[in-house]
Amino acid sequence: MPDISVIIVNWNSKDYVRQCLISLFKNCQNMSLEVIVVDGGSFDGCDTMLASEFPQVVFIQVKENVGFARANNVGFERATGEYVWLLNPDTEVVGQAAATLLQTLQSSKDIGMVGARLLNSDGSLQTNCVQSLPTPLNQALDSEILRRLFPNLGLWGIVALQSKAEPVEAEAIPGACMLLRREDFARVGCFDPRYFMYAEDMDLCFKIHRAGLKIFYVPKAEVLHHGGGSSRKQFSKFSVVLMREAVTSYLSSNFSIFHAWCYRFCMALSALSRIAALLALRVVARSEENLFSLQKWIAILKWCLGGERWAKAYSRQS
């Protein structure tokens, strides 16, 4: 039986998958790995690439794009390792990251999940490698400016980033890199298949805590995450709105409908204030980044007011 089953979900990311696997096999030579790649209906030639370059990798073709959560669950059904490592296709393992993560997870039965120090392509830190679980308030106030001005505020959950060496407890970690025991993943019900994309990782973190287990951030384990900052560079109404729909589902399913409506109300106030500020800023200076932000918050405001119903219908259908 392999030590770790690595599950990678591919969707039109064949080249990223190749680089991820190169880094994985290069830096995990002393570990027994079972690598499973699940293609979520993209049919991008990943199967041919794997057969030619990585014949040891298990490939699973899903006929439709069933979303990140379901595709990972499909991979888990095939997994046989004692530990499960969920990796995004656009990640690259650096040095002894795998061994360091595993050592931390094995150090205590109370630890249910560990995550790495995620880095951008240029080596800079991705501050979202530790997070707070979503609440109406922290979602409405979330911004780069406030995070920089008040990094120790509990709303953001990023205090753990101050640790440069020792593993430290965190409230939540992103789905780009999660290592956990097979038995724990199964015990909490794996990923909730109701999530198409976004918030399924936060939901899993919530279930890990509810099971009485802890989540740790391991700064000595470094993983490149190339796509981590891409959403800031281009506007996608689909992603922006579906992300809010996913958080709504998280709050209503784990807390109450009241929490979900509070979230929508807080987001509406946040959107109105940001749109006003962005419009005032455009009088002084116009930029592509300013336009992106304005389009984003207009889309969010429309969603808050009951528009963009396609997102709700799409998430239900998925």
Secondary structure, DSSP 4 states (H G I P E B T S, - for coil): --SEEEEEEESS-HHHHHHHHHHHHHH-TTS-EEEEEEEES--SSHHHHHHHH-TTSEEEEESS---HHHHHHHHHHH--SSEEEEE-TTEEE-TTHHHHHHHHHHT-TTEEEEEEEEE-TTS-B-GGGSBPPP-HHHHHH--HHHHHH-TT-TTT--GGGG-SSS-EEESB--TTEEEEEHHHHHHTTSS-TT-SSSSHHHHHHHHHHHTT-EEEEEEEEEEEETTTTGGGTS--HHHHHHHHHHHHHHHHHHT-HHHHHHHHHHHHHHHHHHHHHHHHHHHH---HHHHHHHHHHHHHHHHHTT--HHHHHHHHH-
